[in-house]
Amino acid sequence: MSSILDTSSLYNAYSQTASNAVSSTLQSSLGNVSDTSSDDQLLEACKSFESYFVQKVIESAKATIADEDDEEVIKVAVIGKPN
């Protein structure tokens, strides 16, 4: 059971790091947009926003779906480990 929790915590740490990186890239892209921005700069800002938006949608969807491993961890926590 500890390996499941270790994997989960590693995934959560990775997910948070990836989210921070995408958010930082988005903020940087949006910070560079102005009235005089070129089409390429605007396209890059749009791509950064799209990436951030899709990532957040996927994270929200995953949060609503119970994984089989998660169900097993909950069962063991509530009922106890079978003999």
Residue pairs with C-beta under 8 A, 6 or more apart in sequence:
1 73
1 76
1 81
4 69
4 72
4 73
5 73
8 69
15 59
18 55
19 55
19 56
19 59
22 48
22 51
22 52
22 55
23 52
25 48
25 51
25 52
26 45
26 48
26 49
26 51
26 52
28 48
29 41
29 44
29 45
29 48
29 49
30 45
30 48
30 49
32 41
32 45
33 41
33 42
33 45
37 45
